Amino acid sequence: MPHTIILGMTESGKTTMAKQLAAHYKANGIGVLVLDPMADPNWECDFKTADVDEFLETFWNSRKCAIFIDEAGDAVGRYDTVMQRTATKGRHWGHNCHYITQRGAQLATTVRDQCSHLFLFTSSLNDSKIHSNEWNQPELLKARNLQKGHYFHATRFGMLESGNLF
């Protein structure tokens, strides 16, 4: 299963999208695990925690789940190699990880490289440049002009698409 990055500024729509995806997976019988430091009660999921150790125990003891890691820039930062394994090894457990963060540069390059999908909401020019280069999609530079709820969807080897949550 491919891993996904969901990026954007505060209130751009990234958590709304993640919750919609989680509900979709759950409705289709796929287990949903959530690490949410904000403990938002509105996730449709099978397991949710704000505790990293509890999350990792459930992650490694589960198979073929849709995983959502909110505030991933903090949880899966550049120097946390234990959490980085969710990207590098999680696929071997059949997991599809979704890393939700305001700034992709906060995520370790290794984690970003493991992701096959990018949903990019409104972002700064500097962040857009990083993702434009990494995904080989010059159009991602326009992410700084996106309105709330609008996003670009890029895949590693596919065409760039645009969408709107609302």
N, C-alpha and C positions, 0 to 999 in steps of 0.2 A: 504494500500500500504506500502511496506517495505521502511525504510530509509536506506541510503547508506553512507559509509565513503570512500572517495577517498584520499589516502595518498601517499606522496613520496617527495623526495628531489626536489629542484629546477631543472627544465628541464628534469624530469624523464618521463613525459607524462601525468600527472594527469589532467591538464587543457585541453589537447587535447582530452583525453577520455571524460571528462565532456561535452565538446562542441559536440562531436559525439553523446553522449547520448541525449543531448538537441535537436539536429537536428532530431534524431530518434523519440523522443516523439512528437515534433512539426509536423513531417511528418505524424504521426498517429493520429492527431487531439487532442492531449493532450496539454493543456495550459502550457507554460513554463515561470516561473518567476525567475529572476536572481538578486542576490545581489552581485555586483562586485565592490569592492573599487578601482580597477584599471581602471574601465570603458572601458574595452576591447570592441571594436565595432564589433567583429567577432562572437558574440553569436547569434544563431538563436532562438529567443524568442519572447514572447508576451509583456513582461515587463522587463525592466532592469534599475537598479539604483545603485548608490553608497551610497545613503542616507538610513541609517538604519530605521529611522522613516517612510519614504515613503514606504520602502520595507514592513515593518510590517503592515502598513495600508492596502496595497494591498494583502498581505499574508492572513490576517484575513477576508478580504472581498471577497476572492476567494475560489473556491472549486475544488477539484480533479485536482490539478496541479502538474507538476514536478517542484520541487524547487531546485535551485542551489545556494549555498552560498560559494563563493570563499573567500579565506583567512579566513576560518572559525575559525581558531585558534584565530584570533583577534576578529572576529564578534560574535562568540559563545564561548567565553572563559569560564573559570572555575567559574567566579563570575557574569556573566551577566545572571541572571535568566529570564529576559524578553525574550532574544533570545533563551534560553534553551527551552522555551515553544514551539518553532517550532518543537522540537523533541518529547516532552512529550505530546503535544496536537495537533500537526499538522495532525497526522493520523486521528483524529476525524473529520477533515475538508476534508479528502480524499487526503491529500497531500503526495507526495513521495519526501522527502527531501534528497538532496545530499550535504554532507559537505566535502569541498575540502580544504585540509590543508597540510602543510609540515610535521607537527608533531602532531600525534594523542594525545599525552599527553597534548597538549594545550587545547584540547576540554574537557569540563566537562565530568566526568565519566558517569553521567546521560545521556548525549547525546550519548556517545559511546555505552552505554547499550541499547539504543533505536533502534540502527541500526541493520538490519538483513543481510546486505551485506557489505563486505570490499573489496576494490580494493587497494592492497598494491604494490606500485612501489618501486624503490630503496630507502632504508631507512637505518638509522644507526643501529648498533647492539642493542643499548639500546632501540630504538623505536621498533625494530623487536621483542625484548623480551616481551615488553608490549603486543603487538598484538598477539604474539604466545600464551601467557598465557590467554588473554581475549577471544580468539577465539578457544582455545584448539586445536591449529594446530602447532605442533613443526616445520613443514616445513617452516613456515613464518620466522624462524630465517635466512633462506637463502636469504631474501629480500635484505640484504646488498650487495649481489653479482649480483643482477639483472642488465641487460644492459638497456639503454634508451629504453623506449617503452614497456618493458617486465613487467609483473605484475602477482601477485597472486590474485585470486578471491576466497574469503571464504564466506560461508553462515553459519548462526548460527548452523544449524543442518544438513549441507550437506557436500559433499566432497570438498576438496581443488582442484582448477583448476589453470592452468597457461595459460597466453595468451600474445599476442604481438600486439601492435597497428599498427605496420608497416609491 
